Amino acid sequence: SQLLLLRPDLDVQWIRGNIDTRLSKLHAGDFDAIILAAAGLKRMGWGDDIVTEFMTTEDCLPAIGQGALAIECREDDEELLAELAKVNDKETELAVTAERKFLKDMNGSCQVPIAGYATVSGDEISFTGLISAPEGDQVYKESAAGKDPIEAGRIVAEKISAQGGYDLIQRVIAESNV
């Protein structure tokens, strides 16, 4: 949906398969272009020559929690929690907390175009959230900043809900369950 906001003239199609399969479909002429995660390409050893353009977060907000890794454990396992605290990145934790609060308050899922991106600078969390109709014809995008990540996520959810974003999510979910 975000790509259609930038380029409504495009015919967006789903593509499945691993990186090699997707790139072979591109080279075979099945697609004029494909979008892949640059981090995934790097991790798999693909060179920068395969990437022709990087999308910015201004053009395309990522999925909630994109790039963050999480480890779950029992909340009463104090020894393991202490060990995990040693490898926790506090800025990532704050950013993902804002993003996940927005996702929860909006009742978001993989069925709905929902995105969010938080950054941390000093003690300030900046968060931008987006809800869109799958076709890209309805878009709600808002931002908030503050010291509390939960508050930032909540404020963006309230702003978007007040404009009709929550209702859009409910409609998309109902239509996908038909």
Phi and psi in degrees as GROMACS dihedral restraints (atoms count N, CA, C in turn):
[ dihedral_restraints ]
;  ai    aj    ak    al  type     phi  dphi    fc
    3     4     5     6     1   -68.9    20    10
    4     5     6     7     1   -34.9    20    10
    6     7     8     9     1   -64.5    20    10
    7     8     9    10     1   -38.9    20    10
    9    10    11    12     1   -67.5    20    10
   10    11    12    13     1   -27.0    20    10
   12    13    14    15     1   -65.4    20    10
   13    14    15    16     1   -38.3    20    10
   15    16    17    18     1   -77.4    20    10
   16    17    18    19     1   -39.3    20    10
   18    19    20    21     1  -137.3    20    10
   19    20    21    22     1    79.7    20    10
   21    22    23    24     1   -64.9    20    10
   22    23    24    25     1   -12.3    20    10
   24    25    26    27     1   -80.6    20    10
   25    26    27    28     1    -8.3    20    10
   27    28    29    30     1   -79.4    20    10
   28    29    30    31     1   153.2    20    10
   30    31    32    33     1  -106.6    20    10
   31    32    33    34     1   100.2    20    10
   33    34    35    36     1   -85.8    20    10
   34    35    36    37     1   128.4    20    10
   36    37    38    39     1  -125.8    20    10
   37    38    39    40     1   151.1    20    10
   39    40    41    42     1   -77.2    20    10
   40    41    42    43     1   146.4    20    10
   42    43    44    45     1  -134.4    20    10
   43    44    45    46     1   136.9    20    10
   45    46    47    48     1  -122.2    20    10
   46    47    48    49     1   161.5    20    10
   48    49    50    51     1   117.4    20    10
   49    50    51    52     1   171.1    20    10
   51    52    53    54     1   -74.6    20    10
   52    53    54    55     1  -179.9    20    10
   54    55    56    57     1   -59.3    20    10
   55    56    57    58     1   -46.3    20    10
   57    58    59    60     1   -59.1    20    10
   58    59    60    61     1   -44.5    20    10
   60    61    62    63     1   -62.2    20    10
   61    62    63    64     1   -45.0    20    10
   63    64    65    66     1   -64.4    20    10
   64    65    66    67     1   -44.2    20    10
   66    67    68    69     1   -66.7    20    10
   67    68    69    70     1   -34.6    20    10
   69    70    71    72     1   -67.0    20    10
   70    71    72    73     1   -34.7    20    10
   72    73    74    75     1   -66.1    20    10
   73    74    75    76     1   -36.4    20    10
   75    76    77    78     1   -65.6    20    10
   76    77    78    79     1   -49.3    20    10
   78    79    80    81     1   -66.8    20    10
   79    80    81    82     1   -27.1    20    10
   81    82    83    84     1   -76.9    20    10
   82    83    84    85     1    -7.5    20    10
   84    85    86    87     1    89.2    20    10
   85    86    87    88     1     8.9    20    10
   87    88    89    90     1   -68.7    20    10
   88    89    90    91     1   -25.4    20    10
   90    91    92    93     1  -137.2    20    10
   91    92    93    94     1   148.7    20    10
   93    94    95    96     1   -81.7    20    10
   94    95    96    97     1   -28.0    20    10
   96    97    98    99     1  -160.0    20    10
   97    98    99   100     1   155.8    20    10
   99   100   101   102     1  -135.1    20    10
  100   101   102   103     1   154.6    20    10
  102   103   104   105     1  -111.6    20    10
  103   104   105   106     1   126.0    20    10
  105   106   107   108     1  -131.3    20    10
  106   107   108   109     1   156.5    20    10
  108   109   110   111     1   -74.7    20    10
  109   110   111   112     1   121.8    20    10
  111   112   113   114     1   -60.5    20    10
  112   113   114   115     1   -37.1    20    10
  114   115   116   117     1   -62.4    20    10
  115   116   117   118     1   -39.8    20    10
  117   118   119   120     1   -65.5    20    10
  118   119   120   121     1   -40.0    20    10
  120   121   122   123     1   -62.8    20    10
  121   122   123   124     1   -44.5    20    10
  123   124   125   126     1   -62.7    20    10
  124   125   126   127     1   -45.6    20    10
  126   127   128   129     1   -60.0    20    10
  127   128   129   130     1   -32.5    20    10
  129   130   131   132     1   -88.0    20    10
  130   131   132   133     1     1.8    20    10
  132   133   134   135     1    89.4    20    10
  133   134   135   136     1     9.4    20    10
  135   136   137   138     1   -75.5    20    10
  136   137   138   139     1   140.9    20    10
  138   139   140   141     1   -79.6    20    10
  139   140   141   142     1   167.0    20    10
  141   142   143   144     1   -64.4    20    10
  142   143   144   145     1   -17.5    20    10
  144   145   146   147     1   -67.0    20    10
  145   146   147   148     1   -20.6    20    10
  147   148   149   150     1   -77.6    20    10
  148   149   150   151     1   -25.4    20    10
  150   151   152   153     1   -90.8    20    10
  151   152   153   154     1   123.6    20    10
  153   154   155   156     1   -99.7    20    10
  154   155   156   157     1   -21.4    20    10
  156   157   158   159     1  -158.9    20    10
  157   158   159   160     1   143.3    20    10
  159   160   161   162     1  -107.3    20    10
  160   161   162   163     1   135.4    20    10
  162   163   164   165     1   -87.4    20    10
  163   164   165   166     1   140.7    20    10
  165   166   167   168     1   -90.7    20    10
  166   167   168   169     1   164.3    20    10
  168   169   170   171     1   -70.1    20    10
  169   170   171   172     1   -16.5    20    10
  171   172   173   174     1   -70.9    20    10
  172   173   174   175     1   -34.5    20    10
  174   175   176   177     1   -85.5    20    10
  175   176   177   178     1   -33.9    20    10
  177   178   179   180     1  -150.8    20    10
  178   179   180   181     1   105.9    20    10
  180   181   182   183     1   -72.2    20    10
  181   182   183   184     1   142.0    20    10
  183   184   185   186     1   -78.3    20    10
  184   185   186   187     1   171.3    20    10
  186   187   188   189     1   -64.8    20    10
  187   188   189   190     1   156.2    20    10
  189   190   191   192     1   -58.3    20    10
  190   191   192   193     1   131.8    20    10
  192   193   194   195     1    71.8    20    10
  193   194   195   196     1    13.0    20    10
  195   196   197   198     1   -59.6    20    10
  196   197   198   199     1   128.5    20    10
  198   199   200   201     1    87.9    20    10
  199   200   201   202     1    -7.7    20    10
  201   202   203   204     1   -93.3    20    10
  202   203   204   205     1   142.1    20    10
  204   205   206   207     1  -107.5    20    10
  205   206   207   208     1   144.5    20    10
  207   208   209   210     1  -132.7    20    10
  208   209   210   211     1   146.7    20    10
  210   211   212   213     1  -123.0    20    10
  211   212   213   214     1   127.9    20    10
  213   214   215   216     1  -101.3    20    10
  214   215   216   217     1   145.5    20    10
  216   217   218   219     1  -152.8    20    10
  217   218   219   220     1   172.3    20    10
  219   220   221   222     1   -65.6    20    10
  220   221   222   223     1   138.8    20    10
  222   223   224   225     1   -69.3    20    10
  223   224   225   226     1   -16.0    20    10
  225   226   227   228     1   -97.2    20    10
  226   227   228   229     1     4.3    20    10
  228   229   230   231     1   -87.5    20    10
  229   230   231   232     1    79.7    20    10
  231   232   233   234     1   -62.4    20    10
  232   233   234   235     1   -36.0    20    10
  234   235   236   237     1   -64.2    20    10
  235   236   237   238     1   -47.2    20    10
  237   238   239   240     1   -67.4    20    10
  238   239   240   241     1   -40.5    20    10
  240   241   242   243     1   -59.7    20    10
  241   242   243   244     1   -39.1    20    10
  243   244   245   246     1   -64.9    20    10
  244   245   246   247     1   -39.9    20    10
  246   247   248   249     1   -67.5    20    10
  247   248   249   250     1   -42.9    20    10
  249   250   251   252     1   -64.7    20    10
  250   251   252   253     1   -33.6    20    10
  252   253   254   255     1   -60.6    20    10
  253   254   255   256     1   -27.3    20    10
  255   256   257   258     1   -68.4    20    10
  256   257   258   259     1   -27.5    20    10
  258   259   260   261     1  -106.8    20    10
  259   260   261   262     1     1.7    20    10
  261   262   263   264     1   -71.5    20    10
  262   263   264   265     1   136.3    20    10
  264   265   266   267     1   -99.5    20    10
  265   266   267   268     1   111.6    20    10
  267   268   269   270     1   -61.2    20    10
  268   269   270   271     1   -40.6    20    10
  270   271   272   273     1   -62.8    20    10
  271   272   273   274     1   -42.6    20    10
  273   274   275   276     1   -63.7    20    10
  274   275   276   277     1   -42.0    20    10
  276   277   278   279     1   -58.7    20    10
  277   278   279   280     1   -45.7    20    10
  279   280   281   282     1   -64.4    20    10
  280   281   282   283     1   -44.4    20    10
  282   283   284   285     1   -62.2    20    10
  283   284   285   286     1   -48.6    20    10
  285   286   287   288     1   -67.1    20    10
  286   287   288   289     1   -30.9    20    10
  288   289   290   291     1   -62.6    20    10
  289   290   291   292     1   -44.4    20    10
  291   292   293   294     1   -62.9    20    10
  292   293   294   295     1   -45.2    20    10
  294   295   296   297     1   -63.0    20    10
  295   296   297   298     1   -44.7    20    10
  297   298   299   300     1   -69.9    20    10
  298   299   300   301     1   -31.9    20    10
  300   301   302   303     1   -63.2    20    10
  301   302   303   304     1   -44.2    20    10
  303   304   305   306     1   -60.4    20    10
  304   305   306   307     1   -48.0    20    10
  306   307   308   309     1   -58.3    20    10
  307   308   309   310     1   -45.6    20    10
  309   310   311   312     1   -64.8    20    10
  310   311   312   313     1   -47.6    20    10
  312   313   314   315     1   -65.8    20    10
  313   314   315   316     1   -28.0    20    10
  315   316   317   318     1   -90.0    20    10
  316   317   318   319     1    -2.1    20    10
  318   319   320   321     1    58.4    20    10
  319   320   321   322     1    39.5    20    10
  321   322   323   324     1   -75.3    20    10
  322   323   324   325     1   156.9    20    10
  324   325   326   327     1  -155.6    20    10
  325   326   327   328     1  -177.9    20    10
  327   328   329   330     1   -74.9    20    10
  328   329   330   331     1    -6.0    20    10
  330   331   332   333     1   -81.5    20    10
  331   332   333   334     1   -15.7    20    10
  333   334   335   336     1  -120.9    20    10
  334   335   336   337     1   135.2    20    10
  336   337   338   339     1   -66.0    20    10
  337   338   339   340     1    98.6    20    10
  339   340   341   342     1  -132.0    20    10
  340   341   342   343     1   137.9    20    10
  342   343   344   345     1  -144.3    20    10
  343   344   345   346     1   159.6    20    10
  345   346   347   348     1  -164.7    20    10
  346   347   348   349     1   146.8    20    10
  348   349   350   351     1  -145.6    20    10
  349   350   351   352     1   120.8    20    10
  351   352   353   354     1  -116.2    20    10
  352   353   354   355     1   144.7    20    10
  354   355   356   357     1  -127.9    20    10
  355   356   357   358     1   156.3    20    10
  357   358   359   360     1  -125.1    20    10
  358   359   360   361     1   129.0    20    10
  360   361   362   363     1  -133.0    20    10
  361   362   363   364     1   110.3    20    10
  363   364   365   366     1    65.2    20    10
  364   365   366   367     1  -122.4    20    10
  366   367   368   369     1  -106.4    20    10
  367   368   369   370     1    14.7    20    10
  369   370   371   372     1  -103.5    20    10
  370   371   372   373     1   126.6    20    10
  372   373   374   375     1  -104.7    20    10
  373   374   375   376     1   126.5    20    10
  375   376   377   378     1  -112.3    20    10
  376   377   378   379     1   130.1    20    10
  378   379   380   381     1  -133.6    20    10
  379   380   381   382     1   135.2    20    10
  381   382   383   384     1  -123.3    20    10
  382   383   384   385     1   130.3    20    10
  384   385   386   387     1  -120.8    20    10
  385   386   387   388     1   154.0    20    10
  387   388   389   390     1  -143.1    20    10
  388   389   390   391     1   137.1    20    10
  390   391   392   393     1  -125.7    20    10
  391   392   393   394     1   137.1    20    10
  393   394   395   396     1  -144.2    20    10
  394   395   396   397     1   149.5    20    10
  396   397   398   399     1   -68.9    20    10
  397   398   399   400     1   149.1    20    10
  399   400   401   402     1   -53.9    20    10
  400   401   402   403     1   -32.7    20    10
  402   403   404   405     1   -81.1    20    10
  403   404   405   406     1    -8.0    20    10
  405   406   407   408     1    79.5    20    10
  406   407   408   409     1    10.4    20    10
  408   409   410   411     1   -89.1    20    10
  409   410   411   412     1   -10.3    20    10
  411   412   413   414     1  -130.4    20    10
  412   413   414   415     1   125.2    20    10
  414   415   416   417     1  -137.5    20    10
  415   416   417   418     1   135.4    20    10
  417   418   419   420     1  -126.9    20    10
  418   419   420   421     1   121.8    20    10
  420   421   422   423     1  -139.0    20    10
  421   422   423   424     1   125.6    20    10
  423   424   425   426     1  -142.2    20    10
  424   425   426   427     1   161.5    20    10
  426   427   428   429     1  -134.2    20    10
  427   428   429   430     1   158.1    20    10
  429   430   431   432     1  -153.6    20    10
  430   431   432   433     1   157.1    20    10
  432   433   434   435     1  -141.9    20    10
  433   434   435   436     1   153.3    20    10
  435   436   437   438     1   171.5    20    10
  436   437   438   439     1  -171.9    20    10
  438   439   440   441     1   -90.6    20    10
  439   440   441   442     1   -17.9    20    10
  441   442   443   444     1  -107.5    20    10
  442   443   444   445     1   116.4    20    10
  444   445   446   447     1   -64.7    20    10
  445   446   447   448     1   -35.0    20    10
  447   448   449   450     1   -65.9    20    10
  448   449   450   451     1   -41.0    20    10
  450   451   452   453     1   -64.2    20    10
  451   452   453   454     1   -41.6    20    10
  453   454   455   456     1   -61.4    20    10
  454   455   456   457     1   -46.4    20    10
  456   457   458   459     1   -63.9    20    10
  457   458   459   460     1   -40.2    20    10
  459   460   461   462     1   -65.2    20    10
  460   461   462   463     1   -43.8    20    10
  462   463   464   465     1   -62.0    20    10
  463   464   465   466     1   -44.4    20    10
  465   466   467   468     1   -64.4    20    10
  466   467   468   469     1   -41.4    20    10
  468   469   470   471     1   -61.3    20    10
  469   470   471   472     1   -42.6    20    10
  471   472   473   474     1   -64.5    20    10
  472   473   474   475     1   -44.0    20    10
  474   475   476   477     1   -60.2    20    10
  475   476   477   478     1   -46.9    20    10
  477   478   479   480     1   -69.9    20    10
  478   479   480   481     1   -38.5    20    10
  480   481   482   483     1   -61.6    20    10
  481   482   483   484     1   -41.9    20    10
  483   484   485   486     1   -63.0    20    10
  484   485   486   487     1   -26.0    20    10
  486   487   488   489     1   -88.3    20    10
  487   488   489   490     1    -9.4    20    10
  489   490   491   492     1   114.7    20    10
  490   491   492   493     1     2.1    20    10
  492   493   494   495     1   -64.1    20    10
  493   494   495   496     1   -40.5    20    10
  495   496   497   498     1   -64.9    20    10
  496   497   498   499     1   -41.8    20    10
  498   499   500   501     1   -62.5    20    10
  499   500   501   502     1   -37.6    20    10
  501   502   503   504     1   -62.0    20    10
  502   503   504   505     1   -44.0    20    10
  504   505   506   507     1   -59.0    20    10
  505   506   507   508     1   -45.6    20    10
  507   508   509   510     1   -62.3    20    10
  508   509   510   511     1   -38.4    20    10
  510   511   512   513     1   -65.4    20    10
  511   512   513   514     1   -45.9    20    10
  513   514   515   516     1   -63.6    20    10
  514   515   516   517     1   -41.7    20    10
  516   517   518   519     1   -63.2    20    10
  517   518   519   520     1   -43.9    20    10
  519   520   521   522     1   -63.1    20    10
  520   521   522   523     1   -42.0    20    10
  522   523   524   525     1   -67.3    20    10
  523   524   525   526     1   -33.0    20    10
  525   526   527   528     1   -77.7    20    10
  526   527   528   529     1   -16.5    20    10
  528   529   530   531     1   -91.9    20    10
  529   530   531   532     1     2.1    20    10
